[in-house]
Amino acid sequence: MTIKVIVEFQAKPGARAELAGILRGISTAHGPSIAGFLGSVVHEVVDSPDALVEIAEWDSAEEQAAAVAQAMASG
């Protein structure tokens, strides 16, 4: 069963576009090689000029947890 993971990011004041670009770059560069990662979409938060919300889809909670553990271990 697939899952959706929702993460809210708070950019530095005035840096929301830069953060969105960084998030897209990470997803493009690393997403295809991450087991279980099906993709993500980044949305701007309408009432917060520095906030973003990423909605990512994963094959399973276990694969998402393993990917997070690997990312934390590798820095």
C-alpha positions as CSV (number, residue, x, y, z in Angstrom):
1,M,0.0,0.0,0.0
2,T,1.4,3.4,-0.9
3,I,1.7,6.2,1.6
4,K,1.9,10.0,1.4
5,V,4.3,11.9,3.5
6,I,3.6,15.6,4.1
7,V,6.4,17.9,5.3
8,E,6.2,21.6,5.9
9,F,9.4,23.6,5.3
10,Q,10.1,27.2,6.6
11,A,12.5,29.1,4.4
12,K,14.6,32.0,5.5
13,P,12.7,35.3,4.9
14,G,12.5,35.9,1.2
15,A,14.2,32.6,0.2
16,R,11.1,30.5,-0.5
17,A,11.9,30.2,-4.3
18,E,15.5,29.2,-3.5
19,L,14.3,26.5,-1.1
20,A,11.8,25.2,-3.6
21,G,14.6,24.9,-6.2
22,I,16.8,23.0,-3.7
23,L,14.0,20.6,-2.9
24,R,13.3,20.0,-6.7
25,G,17.0,19.5,-7.3
26,I,17.2,16.9,-4.5
27,S,14.2,15.0,-5.8
28,T,15.5,15.0,-9.4
29,A,19.0,14.0,-8.5
30,H,18.3,11.4,-5.8
31,G,14.7,10.4,-6.2
32,P,15.1,7.9,-9.0
33,S,17.7,5.9,-7.1
34,I,15.8,5.8,-3.8
35,A,14.0,2.5,-3.3
36,G,10.3,3.0,-2.8
37,F,10.2,6.8,-3.7
38,L,7.5,7.4,-6.2
39,G,7.8,11.2,-6.5
40,S,6.9,14.4,-4.8
41,V,5.2,17.8,-5.4
42,V,6.2,21.0,-3.6
43,H,3.4,23.6,-2.9
44,E,3.6,27.2,-1.7
45,V,1.6,28.0,1.4
46,V,-0.7,30.8,0.4
47,D,-0.9,32.6,3.7
48,S,2.8,32.2,4.6
49,P,5.3,33.9,2.3
50,D,8.2,31.7,3.4
51,A,6.5,28.3,3.8
52,L,6.5,25.3,1.5
53,V,4.7,21.9,1.8
54,E,6.1,18.8,0.1
55,I,3.8,15.9,-0.5
56,A,5.8,12.8,-1.3
57,E,4.5,9.3,-2.3
58,W,6.2,6.1,-1.2
59,D,5.6,2.4,-1.9
60,S,5.5,1.8,1.9
61,A,6.2,3.3,5.3
62,E,9.1,0.8,5.7
63,E,10.8,2.0,2.6
64,Q,10.3,5.7,3.5
65,A,11.8,5.0,7.0
66,A,14.7,3.1,5.5
67,A,15.5,6.0,3.1
68,V,15.4,8.5,5.9
69,A,17.7,6.4,8.1
70,Q,20.1,6.0,5.1
71,A,20.0,9.8,4.5
72,M,20.7,10.5,8.1
73,A,23.6,8.0,8.3
74,S,25.2,9.4,5.1
75,G,24.8,13.0,6.1
